[in-house]
Amino acid sequence: MNQPKPTPISARDLHRWLTDSTSLPICVDVREDKELELAPFPAPVLHLPLSRSSSWIDTLPNNLPSDCPVVVICHAGIRSWDFGSWLLQQNLGHQVFNLEGGIEAWSCNVDPSVPRY
């Protein structure tokens, strides 16, 4: 049986979605605190660092309404892909997107003022 996978979304497409739409996704950033401080995503995020999943995993269904699409973000798109895949396996009803290339791609293709690391 095939496992569900997040839908890839490019930095440019996410930028268009965040600036041109009235139906905004919930952006979930799974990076660590230091990464968020160094290169914050320039839109509101739900910060769920993977290293501290035990502190938020039980309340996750309450923090992510199933009627809202979710875009998962990390540094390069790998941790977010893993989290997005896991989230889909939970069958909570979310439409899940993964930011291809992560905040690195955002900095290179959308907003060079976001520091690269």
N, C-alpha and C positions, 0 to 999 in steps of 0.2 A: 504494500500500500504506500502510495506517495505521501510524504509529509508535506503539509502546507508551507509555502515559502512567501516571504514578504515581497511586495511588488517594488522593484527598483524605481527610484525617482532621482533624476539628475538635480544638481544644485540649481541650475537655471530654471528647471520646471518647478522646483519647490519655491524658489524666489517668486516666480509668477503667481503661484498658488497663494502665497502669503501676502502678496501685494494687490492682487486683482480679484480676490474672491471674498464673498461674504460668509461662506461656509469654510471656516478655517479648521485645520487639523490640530490635534494635540501633538506638540513636538516633545518627544521623550529623549532626553540626553542621558546616555548611560556612562559617560566619561567620569573620571574621578574628579574630586574637588579642585586639585591643582590644575588639571587640564581645563576645567571650566573657567578658572580664574585667569589662566594664560590666554585662552582664546574663546571668550563667551560667544554663544550663538546669538545673533542680533534679533532675536524674537523670544517671546516668553516660552519657557520650557518647563516640563516636569522633570526634575533632576532625580534620576534613579541610578546612582552609581552601582555597578555590578558587584563590586567588592563588598558592598553593604546590603546585599539583597535580603539578608535575614531581617533587616530592620523595616523593609517596605513590602515584602512579598505577600504578607497576609492582608494588607490593606489595598493592594493593587486593584482589585475589582472595583472598589469604591472610588479610586482616584482616576480611573479611566472609563468614562461612560462608553458603553458599547455602540451608541449611535453616532459617535464621532470618529472619523478616521485618525489613525495614529501614524506619525512619522518618527522613526527611530534614528538617532544621531550618535555618532562616536567620532573618533579621530580619523579613521580611514575607511570605515564602513564594514569592518569585520565583526567587531563586538556587537554592533547594532544589528547586523544580519542575524547573528546567533540569538540575540534577545528577541528580535522580531519573529524568528522561526519558533522559538519557545512560546512566545505570546500567542501565536496562532494555534499552537498545539493545545493551549488551555481552553480552546473553544468558548471564549467569552464574547464572541460576536464582533470582534474588531476587524476593520479593514486596515491592514498594516503595510506601510511603505518603509523602505530603507533608503536613507540618503546615500547614494552611490559615491564612494570616495570620501564620505564624511565631511567634517569641518575643513579638512585639507582642500577638498574639491570646492567647497563654498568659498574659501579664501582665494583660490586660483581662478575660479570662473565667475564669481558673483561680487565679492566684496574683499578687495585686497587689504583693507584696513584691519581685517581679522588676522591676528598674528598666526604665522605658520610655525609649527614645532615638530 
